[in-house]
Amino acid sequence: MTADPMSEDLSPLDPLLTISSFARLSRLTPKALRLYEACGLLLPARVDAHSSYRYYSPAQLERARTIALLRQLEMPLSEIGILLALPPLSRRARLAQFWERAEEQHAKRRALSEYLFEYTLNQGAEMTTQATQTYPIHERPMPAQTVLTSTRRLKVAELPPLIQSTYQELQGWAAAHGLDAEAGSGAEWFVIYHGPVNEREDGPVEVCIPLTGADSSAALPEGASIRSEPARRELYTTLSLNQLQFPELLGAYDAVAAAIQARGLTPSLDCRESYFGDPSQPDAPFCHIAFPVT
């Protein structure tokens, strides 16, 4: 049997393992070990200065196996790094939080698969017809507006808390400067989706607060700007807060898109969600799903 050339620099008393031996014991591949090294998750105990061969301590096997198990849960490497930096009890809490999010994502995928089963079964066109019956379509003119806006790139899991926090920040600034269009007017604030938002795509997403005017002397919130939203005609359907859930929300978007196509119209601006309802009444009208059209 030919000796492993990577072990030639080690003495018989040296407890370190070559990368190939460590890979076998940890049930990882050398490629995975190099990736974990590059990410700072699992650094070799020693790297030979002349040959660049990597050696690992047997004491690192537990960490390596833990990383491998977490990867089987599809935990991102960045999240693994955060988890492993915590003390044991905090690790348990962090893992529980991760798994709770994973189960929520799985539930959403299951809902999407059920929606797709129905869509495939009904060959799409029939289902969009059903959607327009479930979600009545309305049309309205919208005047030009001055809006305070903030645009972010974010994935779907970040969407609800960021929309709410951005709205509160922008609305607070507008109220503090006497530019609050909502006060006594019932003006809707809205979120424009300039691109898809899901687990892989990140928008961007623009939160818009109507203003009664513009105060050029006031310092804006960080990342915010004031612009004009042009006059437009919108096709829309209205949902309650309880209906703003996946995949019901997807059906509403499909219904408006189907109506646009059926009426021979063309989307002129990006789709948006306009909010006007009271969140304490989850079954009452709360939000319009709208497409500006020409």
C-alpha positions as a Markdown table, in Angstrom:
| # | Residue | x | y | z |
|---|---|---|---|---|
| 1 | Met | 0.0 | 0.0 | 0.0 |
| 2 | Thr | 1.4 | 3.4 | -1.0 |
| 3 | Ala | 1.6 | 5.9 | 1.8 |
| 4 | Asp | -0.5 | 9.0 | 1.6 |
| 5 | Pro | 1.9 | 11.7 | 0.3 |
| 6 | Met | 0.2 | 14.2 | 2.5 |
| 7 | Ser | 1.4 | 12.5 | 5.6 |
| 8 | Glu | 5.0 | 12.6 | 4.8 |
| 9 | Asp | 5.7 | 15.7 | 6.9 |
| 10 | Leu | 4.0 | 14.3 | 10.0 |
| 11 | Ser | 5.8 | 12.4 | 12.7 |
| 12 | Pro | 4.3 | 9.2 | 14.0 |
| 13 | Leu | 3.4 | 11.1 | 17.2 |
| 14 | Asp | 1.6 | 13.9 | 15.3 |
| 15 | Pro | -2.2 | 13.6 | 16.0 |
| 16 | Leu | -3.2 | 15.7 | 13.1 |
| 17 | Leu | -5.2 | 14.2 | 10.2 |
| 18 | Thr | -4.8 | 14.8 | 6.5 |
| 19 | Ile | -7.7 | 16.3 | 4.7 |
| 20 | Ser | -8.6 | 13.0 | 3.1 |
| 21 | Ser | -8.5 | 11.1 | 6.4 |
| 22 | Phe | -10.5 | 13.9 | 8.1 |
| 23 | Ala | -13.0 | 13.8 | 5.2 |
| 24 | Arg | -13.6 | 10.1 | 5.6 |
| 25 | Leu | -14.1 | 10.4 | 9.4 |
| 26 | Ser | -16.4 | 13.4 | 9.2 |
| 27 | Arg | -18.3 | 11.9 | 6.2 |
| 28 | Leu | -17.6 | 15.1 | 4.2 |
| 29 | Thr | -15.8 | 15.6 | 0.9 |
| 30 | Pro | -12.5 | 17.4 | 0.6 |
| 31 | Lys | -14.4 | 19.9 | -1.6 |
| 32 | Ala | -16.9 | 20.6 | 1.2 |
| 33 | Leu | -14.0 | 21.1 | 3.7 |
| 34 | Arg | -12.4 | 23.6 | 1.4 |
| 35 | Leu | -15.7 | 25.4 | 1.1 |
| 36 | Tyr | -16.1 | 25.5 | 4.9 |
| 37 | Glu | -12.6 | 26.8 | 5.2 |
| 38 | Ala | -13.2 | 29.6 | 2.7 |
| 39 | Cys | -16.3 | 30.6 | 4.6 |
| 40 | Gly | -14.4 | 30.6 | 7.9 |
| 41 | Leu | -16.6 | 27.8 | 9.4 |
| 42 | Leu | -13.9 | 25.1 | 9.7 |
| 43 | Leu | -10.3 | 26.2 | 9.4 |
| 44 | Pro | -7.5 | 23.6 | 9.2 |
| 45 | Ala | -5.5 | 23.2 | 12.4 |
| 46 | Arg | -2.4 | 23.5 | 10.3 |
| 47 | Val | -1.5 | 24.4 | 6.7 |
| 48 | Asp | 2.0 | 23.3 | 5.6 |
| 49 | Ala | 3.9 | 26.3 | 4.4 |
| 50 | His | 5.7 | 24.5 | 1.7 |
| 51 | Ser | 3.1 | 22.1 | 0.3 |
| 52 | Ser | -0.1 | 23.9 | 1.3 |
| 53 | Tyr | -1.4 | 20.5 | 2.5 |
| 54 | Arg | -4.2 | 21.0 | 5.1 |
| 55 | Tyr | -4.3 | 19.1 | 8.4 |
| 56 | Tyr | -7.1 | 18.8 | 10.9 |
| 57 | Ser | -7.3 | 17.9 | 14.6 |
| 58 | Pro | -9.5 | 15.0 | 15.7 |
| 59 | Ala | -11.1 | 17.5 | 18.1 |
| 60 | Gln | -12.6 | 19.3 | 15.0 |
| 61 | Leu | -14.6 | 16.2 | 14.0 |
| 62 | Glu | -17.6 | 17.2 | 16.2 |
| 63 | Arg | -17.8 | 20.6 | 14.6 |
| 64 | Ala | -17.5 | 19.1 | 11.1 |
| 65 | Arg | -20.3 | 16.6 | 11.7 |
| 66 | Thr | -22.5 | 19.4 | 13.2 |
| 67 | Ile | -22.0 | 21.5 | 10.1 |
| 68 | Ala | -22.8 | 18.5 | 7.9 |
| 69 | Leu | -26.0 | 17.8 | 9.8 |
| 70 | Leu | -27.1 | 21.5 | 9.7 |
| 71 | Arg | -26.5 | 21.5 | 5.9 |
| 72 | Gln | -28.9 | 18.6 | 5.6 |
| 73 | Leu | -31.5 | 20.9 | 7.0 |
| 74 | Glu | -30.6 | 23.3 | 4.2 |
| 75 | Met | -29.3 | 25.9 | 6.6 |
| 76 | Pro | -27.3 | 28.6 | 4.8 |
| 77 | Leu | -23.6 | 28.7 | 5.7 |
| 78 | Ser | -23.9 | 32.2 | 7.0 |
| 79 | Glu | -26.6 | 31.1 | 9.4 |
| 80 | Ile | -24.5 | 28.1 | 10.5 |
| 81 | Gly | -21.6 | 30.4 | 11.3 |
| 82 | Ile | -23.9 | 32.5 | 13.5 |
| 83 | Leu | -25.3 | 29.5 | 15.3 |
| 84 | Leu | -21.9 | 27.9 | 16.0 |
| 85 | Ala | -20.6 | 31.1 | 17.5 |
| 86 | Leu | -23.3 | 31.0 | 20.2 |
| 87 | Pro | -23.2 | 29.1 | 23.6 |
| 88 | Pro | -25.0 | 25.7 | 23.6 |
| 89 | Leu | -28.3 | 26.9 | 25.1 |
| 90 | Ser | -28.5 | 29.8 | 22.7 |
| 91 | Arg | -27.7 | 27.4 | 19.8 |
| 92 | Arg | -30.8 | 25.4 | 20.7 |
| 93 | Ala | -33.0 | 28.6 | 20.6 |
| 94 | Arg | -31.4 | 29.7 | 17.3 |
| 95 | Leu | -32.0 | 26.3 | 15.7 |
| 96 | Ala | -35.6 | 26.3 | 16.9 |
| 97 | Gln | -36.1 | 29.7 | 15.3 |
| 98 | Phe | -34.6 | 28.5 | 12.0 |
| 99 | Trp | -36.8 | 25.4 | 12.0 |
| 100 | Glu | -39.9 | 27.4 | 12.7 |
| 101 | Arg | -39.1 | 29.6 | 9.7 |
| 102 | Ala | -38.4 | 26.5 | 7.6 |
| 103 | Glu | -41.7 | 25.0 | 8.5 |
| 104 | Glu | -43.5 | 28.3 | 7.5 |
| 105 | Gln | -41.7 | 28.2 | 4.1 |
| 106 | His | -42.6 | 24.6 | 3.6 |
| 107 | Ala | -46.3 | 25.4 | 4.3 |
| 108 | Lys | -46.1 | 28.2 | 1.7 |
| 109 | Arg | -44.6 | 25.8 | -0.8 |
| 110 | Arg | -47.3 | 23.2 | 0.0 |
| 111 | Ala | -50.0 | 25.9 | -0.6 |
| 112 | Leu | -48.3 | 26.9 | -3.9 |
| 113 | Ser | -48.2 | 23.2 | -5.0 |
| 114 | Glu | -52.0 | 22.9 | -4.3 |
| 115 | Tyr | -52.6 | 26.1 | -6.3 |
| 116 | Leu | -50.6 | 24.7 | -9.1 |
| 117 | Phe | -52.4 | 21.4 | -9.0 |
| 118 | Glu | -55.7 | 23.3 | -9.4 |
| 119 | Tyr | -54.2 | 25.5 | -12.1 |
| 120 | Thr | -52.9 | 22.5 | -14.0 |
| 121 | Leu | -56.2 | 20.6 | -13.5 |
| 122 | Asn | -58.2 | 23.5 | -14.8 |
| 123 | Gln | -55.7 | 24.3 | -17.6 |
| 124 | Gly | -55.1 | 27.8 | -16.3 |
| 125 | Ala | -57.7 | 29.7 | -18.3 |
| 126 | Glu | -60.6 | 28.2 | -16.4 |
| 127 | Met | -59.0 | 28.9 | -13.1 |
| 128 | Thr | -58.3 | 32.6 | -14.0 |
| 129 | Thr | -62.0 | 32.8 | -14.9 |
| 130 | Gln | -62.9 | 31.5 | -11.5 |
| 131 | Ala | -60.5 | 34.0 | -10.0 |
| 132 | Thr | -62.2 | 36.9 | -11.6 |
| 133 | Gln | -65.5 | 35.7 | -10.2 |
| 134 | Thr | -64.0 | 35.3 | -6.7 |
| 135 | Tyr | -62.3 | 38.7 | -6.9 |
| 136 | Pro | -64.5 | 41.3 | -8.5 |
| 137 | Ile | -62.6 | 43.7 | -10.7 |
| 138 | His | -63.1 | 47.5 | -10.5 |
| 139 | Glu | -61.6 | 50.4 | -12.4 |
| 140 | Arg | -60.8 | 53.9 | -11.2 |
| 141 | Pro | -58.8 | 57.0 | -12.2 |
| 142 | Met | -56.0 | 58.1 | -9.9 |
| 143 | Pro | -54.7 | 61.7 | -9.8 |
| 144 | Ala | -51.0 | 62.6 | -9.9 |
| 145 | Gln | -49.5 | 62.5 | -6.4 |
| 146 | Thr | -46.5 | 63.8 | -4.5 |
| 147 | Val | -45.1 | 60.8 | -2.6 |
| 148 | Leu | -42.4 | 60.2 | 0.0 |
| 149 | Thr | -40.8 | 56.9 | -0.9 |
| 150 | Ser | -38.1 | 54.4 | 0.1 |
| 151 | Thr | -37.0 | 51.6 | -2.1 |
| 152 | Arg | -35.4 | 48.4 | -0.8 |
| 153 | Arg | -34.3 | 45.0 | -2.2 |
| 154 | Leu | -35.5 | 42.2 | 0.0 |
| 155 | Lys | -36.7 | 38.5 | -0.1 |
| 156 | Val | -40.2 | 37.4 | 0.7 |
| 157 | Ala | -39.5 | 36.5 | 4.3 |
| 158 | Glu | -38.3 | 40.1 | 5.0 |
| 159 | Leu | -41.2 | 41.7 | 3.3 |
| 160 | Pro | -44.0 | 42.1 | 5.9 |
| 161 | Pro | -41.8 | 43.5 | 8.8 |
| 162 | Leu | -39.9 | 45.8 | 6.4 |
| 163 | Ile | -43.0 | 47.2 | 4.8 |
| 164 | Gln | -44.5 | 48.0 | 8.2 |
| 165 | Ser | -41.4 | 49.6 | 9.7 |
| 166 | Thr | -40.8 | 51.6 | 6.5 |
| 167 | Tyr | -44.4 | 52.9 | 6.5 |
| 168 | Gln | -44.2 | 53.9 | 10.1 |
| 169 | Glu | -40.9 | 55.7 | 9.6 |
| 170 | Leu | -42.1 | 57.6 | 6.5 |
| 171 | Gln | -45.6 | 58.4 | 7.9 |
| 172 | Gly | -44.0 | 59.6 | 11.1 |
| 173 | Trp | -41.8 | 62.0 | 9.2 |
| 174 | Ala | -44.7 | 63.3 | 7.1 |
| 175 | Ala | -46.8 | 63.9 | 10.1 |
| 176 | Ala | -44.0 | 65.6 | 12.0 |
| 177 | His | -43.6 | 68.1 | 9.0 |
| 178 | Gly | -47.2 | 68.8 | 8.5 |
| 179 | Leu | -47.3 | 66.9 | 5.1 |
| 180 | Asp | -49.5 | 64.0 | 6.2 |
| 181 | Ala | -51.9 | 63.4 | 3.4 |
| 182 | Glu | -53.7 | 60.8 | 5.4 |
| 183 | Ala | -54.9 | 63.2 | 8.1 |
| 184 | Gly | -58.6 | 63.7 | 7.4 |
| 185 | Ser | -58.4 | 62.7 | 3.7 |
| 186 | Gly | -58.3 | 58.9 | 3.8 |
| 187 | Ala | -55.4 | 58.8 | 1.3 |
| 188 | Glu | -54.0 | 55.4 | 0.6 |
| 189 | Trp | -50.4 | 54.5 | 1.0 |
| 190 | Phe | -49.1 | 51.9 | -1.3 |
| 191 | Val | -46.3 | 49.5 | -2.1 |
| 192 | Ile | -45.0 | 49.2 | -5.7 |
| 193 | Tyr | -43.4 | 45.9 | -6.8 |
| 194 | His | -40.8 | 46.8 | -9.4 |
| 195 | Gly | -39.8 | 43.1 | -9.7 |
| 196 | Pro | -40.7 | 39.7 | -8.3 |
| 197 | Val | -40.2 | 39.0 | -4.6 |
| 198 | Asn | -39.9 | 35.4 | -3.5 |
| 199 | Glu | -37.2 | 33.2 | -1.9 |
| 200 | Arg | -34.8 | 33.8 | -4.7 |
| 201 | Glu | -35.7 | 37.2 | -6.2 |
| 202 | Asp | -35.6 | 40.5 | -4.3 |
| 203 | Gly | -37.7 | 43.1 | -6.0 |
| 204 | Pro | -37.0 | 46.0 | -5.6 |
| 205 | Val | -39.9 | 47.1 | -3.5 |
| 206 | Glu | -40.9 | 50.8 | -3.1 |
| 207 | Val | -43.0 | 52.0 | -0.2 |
| 208 | Cys | -44.9 | 55.2 | -1.0 |
| 209 | Ile | -46.6 | 57.7 | 1.3 |
| 210 | Pro | -48.8 | 60.5 | -0.3 |
| 211 | Leu | -47.9 | 64.0 | 0.8 |
| 212 | Thr | -49.9 | 67.2 | 0.8 |
| 213 | Gly | -46.8 | 69.1 | -0.4 |
| 214 | Ala | -43.0 | 69.0 | -0.3 |
| 215 | Asp | -40.7 | 70.6 | 2.3 |
| 216 | Ser | -37.4 | 71.0 | 0.6 |
| 217 | Ser | -35.8 | 72.4 | 3.7 |
| 218 | Ala | -36.4 | 69.3 | 5.9 |
| 219 | Ala | -33.9 | 66.5 | 6.0 |
| 220 | Leu | -35.5 | 63.3 | 4.7 |
| 221 | Pro | -35.3 | 59.9 | 6.4 |
| 222 | Glu | -32.2 | 58.0 | 5.4 |
| 223 | Gly | -32.7 | 56.4 | 2.0 |
| 224 | Ala | -35.9 | 58.2 | 1.3 |
| 225 | Ser | -36.8 | 60.6 | -1.5 |
| 226 | Ile | -39.8 | 62.7 | -2.7 |
| 227 | Arg | -41.1 | 62.3 | -6.2 |
| 228 | Ser | -44.2 | 62.7 | -8.3 |
| 229 | Glu | -46.4 | 59.6 | -9.1 |
| 230 | Pro | -48.1 | 60.3 | -12.4 |
| 231 | Ala | -51.9 | 60.3 | -13.0 |
| 232 | Arg | -53.1 | 56.9 | -14.0 |
| 233 | Arg | -56.1 | 54.5 | -14.5 |
| 234 | Glu | -56.1 | 51.4 | -12.4 |
| 235 | Leu | -57.8 | 48.0 | -12.5 |
| 236 | Tyr | -58.0 | 46.5 | -9.0 |
| 237 | Thr | -59.6 | 44.1 | -6.7 |
| 238 | Thr | -60.1 | 44.5 | -3.0 |
| 239 | Leu | -59.0 | 42.1 | -0.2 |
| 240 | Ser | -59.4 | 41.9 | 3.5 |
| 241 | Leu | -56.4 | 41.5 | 5.8 |
| 242 | Asn | -57.1 | 37.8 | 6.2 |
| 243 | Gln | -57.1 | 37.4 | 2.4 |
| 244 | Leu | -53.6 | 38.9 | 2.1 |
| 245 | Gln | -52.2 | 35.5 | 2.6 |
| 246 | Phe | -50.5 | 33.1 | 0.2 |
| 247 | Pro | -51.8 | 31.6 | -2.1 |
| 248 | Glu | -55.1 | 33.7 | -1.9 |
| 249 | Leu | -53.0 | 36.7 | -2.7 |
| 250 | Leu | -51.7 | 35.0 | -5.8 |
| 251 | Gly | -55.3 | 34.4 | -7.0 |
| 252 | Ala | -56.1 | 38.1 | -6.7 |
| 253 | Tyr | -53.1 | 39.1 | -8.8 |
| 254 | Asp | -54.1 | 36.5 | -11.4 |
| 255 | Ala | -57.6 | 37.8 | -11.5 |
| 256 | Val | -56.6 | 41.4 | -12.2 |
| 257 | Ala | -54.0 | 40.3 | -14.8 |
| 258 | Ala | -56.7 | 38.2 | -16.5 |
| 259 | Ala | -59.1 | 41.1 | -16.6 |
| 260 | Ile | -56.4 | 43.3 | -18.2 |
| 261 | Gln | -55.9 | 40.8 | -20.9 |
| 262 | Ala | -59.7 | 40.2 | -21.4 |
| 263 | Arg | -60.3 | 43.9 | -21.8 |
| 264 | Gly | -57.4 | 44.4 | -24.3 |
| 265 | Leu | -55.5 | 46.8 | -22.0 |
| 266 | Thr | -51.8 | 47.1 | -21.3 |
| 267 | Pro | -50.1 | 47.5 | -17.9 |
| 268 | Ser | -48.5 | 51.0 | -17.9 |
| 269 | Leu | -46.7 | 51.0 | -14.5 |
| 270 | Asp | -45.7 | 48.3 | -12.0 |
| 271 | Cys | -48.3 | 46.5 | -9.9 |
| 272 | Arg | -49.0 | 47.8 | -6.4 |
| 273 | Glu | -50.8 | 47.1 | -3.2 |
| 274 | Ser | -52.7 | 50.1 | -1.8 |
| 275 | Tyr | -53.6 | 50.1 | 1.9 |
| 276 | Phe | -56.5 | 51.9 | 3.5 |
| 277 | Gly | -58.2 | 49.5 | 6.0 |
| 278 | Asp | -58.1 | 49.0 | 9.8 |
| 279 | Pro | -55.8 | 46.1 | 10.8 |
| 280 | Ser | -58.0 | 45.5 | 13.9 |
| 281 | Gln | -60.8 | 44.4 | 11.5 |
| 282 | Pro | -59.1 | 41.5 | 9.6 |
| 283 | Asp | -62.3 | 40.6 | 7.6 |
| 284 | Ala | -63.1 | 44.1 | 6.5 |
| 285 | Pro | -61.8 | 45.6 | 3.2 |
| 286 | Phe | -58.2 | 46.4 | 3.7 |
| 287 | Cys | -56.1 | 46.6 | 0.5 |
| 288 | His | -56.4 | 47.0 | -3.2 |
| 289 | Ile | -54.4 | 44.9 | -5.6 |
| 290 | Ala | -53.9 | 47.3 | -8.5 |
| 291 | Phe | -52.4 | 47.5 | -12.0 |
| 292 | Pro | -52.1 | 50.9 | -13.7 |
| 293 | Val | -53.3 | 50.4 | -17.3 |
| 294 | Thr | -53.5 | 52.1 | -20.7 |
